[in-house]
Amino acid sequence: MFLAKIYITLKPSVNDPQGLTIKGGLHNLGFNSVNSVRAGKYMEINVNETDRAKAEEQVRGMCEQLLTNPIIEDFRFELEAIKD
């Protein structure tokens, strides 16, 4: 079994209004050294697979078919083996 740690971010060319709002809030709190913020999503998914290559293929498929919008988002993931 594997734990997939999935990181989803907006592509660099896409405006990030949530990131701008967070940056403004941080500045209001006195964290004026913050230059930019990009917001994203983080997910953990347990994959019941014994073969790492198959698990990677499944997670990549999940990301490409459902979890991300490939027009505006990029993704990367890490697989961590879980002992039963």
Secondary structure, 3 states (H helix, E strand, C coil): CEEEEEEEEECCCCCCHHHHHHHHHHHHCCCCCCCCCCCEEEEEEEECCCCHHHHHHHHHHHHHHHHCCCCCEEEEEEEEECCC
